[in-house]
Amino acid sequence: MPADPRQSRATRHAQPAAGTAVSAPRKKPITVERITDAALEVVATEGYDALTIRRVAAVLGTGPSSLYAHIVNKDDIDDLLIGRLYAEIVLPEPDPAAWREQLLGVYTQIRDLYLKYPGVSRAALAMVPTNLETLRVGEGILAILLAGGIEPRTAGWARDALSLYVSAYALEQSLVQQRRQHQDQEWVLSHEELLDRFTALPAEKFPLTRRHAAELISGTGHDRFEFTLRLLMNDLGPASPGSERTRQRDFRSAAQ
């Protein structure tokens, strides 16, 4: 005879009998992926300054020692973070006719990912990347530069300079945002306030700043971002046989 459904329901909700062992739920194992997830959560909700091994361990519900089976130190977490972000970067097939636009597109993606997680671009500064995704993006940027006819050493130095600017730009944007969130940081001025201050400067000491105040503060941050990248890229190009760059290269080769 089938059991009474009410009795089955009562059995499900009954307290276990005294002395009956109740197995504790198994904790999820700590993995590199979970460490990276937790680190991103800390940065997204509290900012990069709050990111520590102890804080990541707390998010995972464990102690810091549990993380050291998977990471070496805080720098290791930085490498994982940047690698996770760079996994989202879409790289184009290098086109010699459009290499500058392609570079701008890749670095714009990187900028937007950095801005999504305030302060995270600090993790990319003074770091030697080992994550395969970070290296993939670096390889892609190098391929675009080489497709544009840039000499390998110049391409490498240019990649470093462009990447450094993008990291610094995103860091500055996150600092401005952070200061605006604190009411005691009133010196972060609006566009109108800055214009008023510049035009109110003593004319005998600051004639040019007063006269060109509107131009000096014109444009959005992203307008200036694109301007700066293009400015850096405009000096890049294939070296012609009679160019100064080629002569310097030939001189160095002869000296060696």
C-alpha positions as CSV (number, residue, x, y, z in Angstrom):
1,M,0.0,0.0,0.0
2,P,1.5,3.4,-1.0
3,A,2.7,5.6,1.8
4,D,0.6,8.5,2.9
5,P,2.0,11.7,1.2
6,R,1.5,13.6,4.4
7,Q,3.6,11.1,6.2
8,S,6.4,11.4,3.6
9,R,6.3,15.2,3.9
10,A,6.4,15.0,7.7
11,T,9.4,12.6,7.4
12,R,11.3,15.1,5.2
13,H,10.9,17.9,7.7
14,A,11.4,15.8,10.9
15,Q,14.4,16.5,13.0
16,P,17.0,13.7,12.9
17,A,16.9,11.3,15.8
18,A,19.5,11.8,18.5
19,G,22.8,10.2,17.7
20,T,22.1,10.2,14.0
21,A,25.1,11.6,12.1
22,V,24.3,14.4,9.7
23,S,26.9,14.9,7.0
24,A,28.0,18.5,6.6
25,P,27.7,20.0,3.1
26,R,30.9,19.7,1.2
27,K,32.7,23.0,0.5
28,K,33.5,23.8,-3.1
29,P,37.2,23.2,-3.7
30,I,39.4,26.3,-4.1
31,T,40.5,26.7,-7.7
32,V,42.4,29.4,-9.7
33,E,39.1,30.2,-11.4
34,R,37.3,30.8,-8.1
35,I,40.2,32.9,-6.8
36,T,40.0,35.1,-9.9
37,D,36.2,35.3,-9.6
38,A,36.5,36.4,-6.0
39,A,39.2,38.9,-6.8
40,L,37.1,40.5,-9.5
41,E,34.2,40.7,-7.1
42,V,36.3,42.6,-4.6
43,V,37.5,45.1,-7.2
44,A,34.0,45.5,-8.6
45,T,32.3,46.2,-5.3
46,E,35.1,47.7,-3.1
47,G,37.7,49.0,-5.6
48,Y,41.2,47.7,-6.3
49,D,42.6,49.2,-3.1
50,A,40.6,46.7,-1.1
51,L,42.1,43.7,-2.9
52,T,44.2,41.6,-0.6
53,I,44.8,37.9,-0.3
54,R,43.0,38.0,3.0
55,R,40.0,39.7,1.5
56,V,39.8,37.3,-1.4
57,A,40.0,34.4,1.0
58,A,37.1,35.9,3.0
59,V,34.9,36.1,-0.1
60,L,35.6,32.4,-0.7
61,G,34.8,31.5,3.0
62,T,38.3,30.2,3.7
63,G,41.6,31.3,5.2
64,P,44.5,32.9,3.3
65,S,46.6,29.7,3.6
66,S,44.1,27.9,1.4
67,L,45.0,30.2,-1.5
68,Y,48.7,29.6,-1.4
69,A,48.2,26.1,-2.9
70,H,47.2,27.9,-6.1
71,I,48.9,31.3,-6.1
72,V,52.3,32.6,-5.0
73,N,51.5,36.1,-3.8
74,K,49.3,39.2,-4.5
75,D,51.2,39.8,-7.8
76,D,49.9,36.4,-8.9
77,I,46.4,37.6,-8.4
78,D,47.1,40.7,-10.4
79,D,48.3,38.5,-13.3
80,L,45.1,36.4,-13.1
81,L,42.9,39.5,-13.0
82,I,44.5,41.0,-16.1
83,G,44.4,37.7,-17.9
84,R,40.7,37.3,-17.1
85,L,39.9,40.7,-18.6
86,Y,42.1,40.2,-21.6
87,A,40.3,37.0,-22.4
88,E,37.4,39.3,-23.6
89,I,39.6,41.2,-26.0
90,V,38.8,40.5,-29.7
91,L,41.8,40.8,-31.9
92,P,41.5,41.6,-35.6
93,E,43.4,40.0,-38.4
94,P,46.3,42.4,-39.0
95,D,45.7,44.7,-41.9
96,P,48.6,46.8,-43.2
97,A,46.2,49.3,-44.6
98,A,44.3,49.8,-41.3
99,W,46.8,49.0,-38.6
100,R,46.4,52.3,-36.7
101,E,42.6,51.9,-36.5
102,Q,43.1,48.3,-35.4
103,L,45.4,49.4,-32.6
104,L,43.0,52.1,-31.5
105,G,40.2,49.5,-31.5
106,V,42.1,47.0,-29.3
107,Y,43.3,49.6,-26.9
108,T,39.8,51.0,-26.6
109,Q,38.6,47.6,-25.6
110,I,41.3,47.4,-22.9
111,R,40.4,50.9,-21.7
112,D,36.7,50.0,-21.3
113,L,37.5,46.8,-19.4
114,Y,39.8,48.6,-17.0
115,L,37.1,51.3,-16.4
116,K,34.6,48.6,-15.6
117,Y,36.6,47.6,-12.6
118,P,37.8,50.8,-10.9
119,G,41.6,50.9,-10.3
120,V,42.3,47.4,-11.8
121,S,44.7,48.9,-14.3
122,R,47.1,49.2,-11.5
123,A,47.5,45.5,-11.7
124,A,48.9,45.8,-15.2
125,L,51.6,48.3,-14.1
126,A,55.1,47.1,-13.4
127,M,54.0,43.5,-14.1
128,V,55.7,40.9,-16.2
129,P,52.8,39.0,-17.7
130,T,52.7,35.2,-17.6
131,N,49.0,34.6,-18.2
132,L,48.4,33.1,-21.6
133,E,45.5,35.5,-22.3
134,T,47.6,38.5,-21.5
135,L,50.4,37.2,-23.8
136,R,47.8,36.5,-26.5
137,V,46.8,40.1,-26.6
138,G,50.4,41.3,-26.5
139,E,51.1,39.0,-29.4
140,G,48.1,40.4,-31.3
141,I,49.2,44.0,-30.7
142,L,52.7,43.2,-31.9
143,A,51.3,41.5,-35.0
144,I,49.3,44.6,-35.9
145,L,52.4,46.8,-35.5
146,L,54.6,44.5,-37.6
147,A,51.9,44.4,-40.3
148,G,52.2,48.2,-40.4
149,G,55.8,47.9,-41.4
150,I,57.2,48.9,-38.0
151,E,60.6,47.5,-37.1
152,P,60.5,44.8,-34.4
153,R,62.3,46.8,-31.7
154,T,60.3,50.0,-32.4
155,A,57.1,47.9,-32.3
156,G,58.0,46.4,-28.9
157,W,58.8,49.8,-27.5
158,A,55.7,51.3,-29.0
159,R,53.5,48.5,-27.5
160,D,54.9,49.2,-24.1
161,A,54.4,53.0,-24.4
162,L,50.8,52.6,-25.7
163,S,49.9,50.1,-23.0
164,L,51.4,52.2,-20.3
165,Y,49.3,55.2,-21.4
166,V,46.1,53.2,-21.5
167,S,46.7,51.9,-17.9
168,A,47.5,55.3,-16.6
169,Y,44.5,56.9,-18.3
170,A,42.1,54.3,-16.8
171,L,43.8,54.7,-13.4
172,E,43.3,58.5,-13.5
173,Q,39.7,58.1,-14.4
174,S,39.1,55.7,-11.5
175,L,40.8,58.2,-9.1
176,V,38.6,61.1,-10.3
177,Q,35.5,58.9,-9.9
178,Q,36.6,57.9,-6.4
179,R,37.2,61.5,-5.3
180,R,33.9,62.6,-6.6
181,Q,32.2,60.0,-4.4
182,H,33.6,61.7,-1.3
183,Q,32.0,65.0,-0.4
184,D,35.1,66.3,1.2
185,Q,37.0,66.2,-2.1
186,E,35.5,69.4,-3.4
187,W,38.6,70.3,-5.4
188,V,37.6,67.9,-8.2
189,L,36.1,70.6,-10.3
190,S,33.4,70.6,-13.0
191,H,34.1,71.8,-16.5
192,E,32.3,75.1,-15.8
193,E,34.2,75.7,-12.5
194,L,37.5,75.0,-14.1
195,L,36.7,77.5,-16.9
196,D,35.7,80.1,-14.4
197,R,39.0,79.7,-12.5
198,F,41.1,79.9,-15.6
199,T,39.4,83.0,-16.9
200,A,39.7,84.6,-13.5
201,L,43.5,84.3,-13.3
202,P,45.6,87.5,-13.3
203,A,46.0,88.6,-17.0
204,E,49.5,89.8,-16.5
205,K,50.8,86.4,-15.3
206,F,48.6,84.0,-17.2
207,P,47.6,85.7,-20.5
208,L,47.7,82.6,-22.6
209,T,45.8,80.4,-20.1
210,R,43.1,83.1,-19.8
211,R,42.8,83.6,-23.6
212,H,42.7,79.9,-24.5
213,A,40.9,78.6,-21.4
214,A,38.0,77.1,-23.4
215,E,40.4,75.2,-25.8
216,L,42.6,74.0,-22.9
217,I,39.7,72.2,-21.2
218,S,37.7,71.2,-24.2
219,G,36.8,67.6,-25.1
220,T,35.8,64.6,-23.0
221,G,38.3,62.2,-21.4
222,H,37.7,59.7,-24.2
223,D,38.2,62.4,-26.9
224,R,41.6,63.0,-25.3
225,F,42.3,59.3,-25.0
226,E,41.9,58.8,-28.8
227,F,43.9,62.0,-29.5
228,T,46.8,60.8,-27.4
229,L,46.9,57.3,-29.0
230,R,46.8,58.8,-32.4
231,L,49.6,61.2,-31.4
232,L,51.7,58.4,-30.3
233,M,51.0,56.3,-33.4
234,N,51.6,59.1,-35.9
235,D,55.3,58.9,-35.4
236,L,55.3,55.2,-36.2
237,G,55.7,53.9,-39.7
238,P,57.9,51.8,-41.9
239,A,61.4,53.2,-42.2
240,S,62.2,54.4,-45.7
241,P,65.8,53.7,-47.0
242,G,66.9,57.3,-46.6
243,S,65.1,58.1,-43.4
244,E,66.9,59.3,-40.2
245,R,65.6,56.2,-38.4
246,T,67.2,53.9,-41.1
247,R,70.5,55.9,-41.0
248,Q,70.7,55.5,-37.2
249,R,69.9,51.8,-37.5
250,D,72.6,51.3,-40.1
251,F,75.1,53.3,-38.0
252,R,74.4,51.1,-34.9
253,S,74.8,48.0,-37.0
254,A,78.1,49.1,-38.4
255,A,79.3,50.0,-34.9
256,Q,78.6,46.5,-33.7
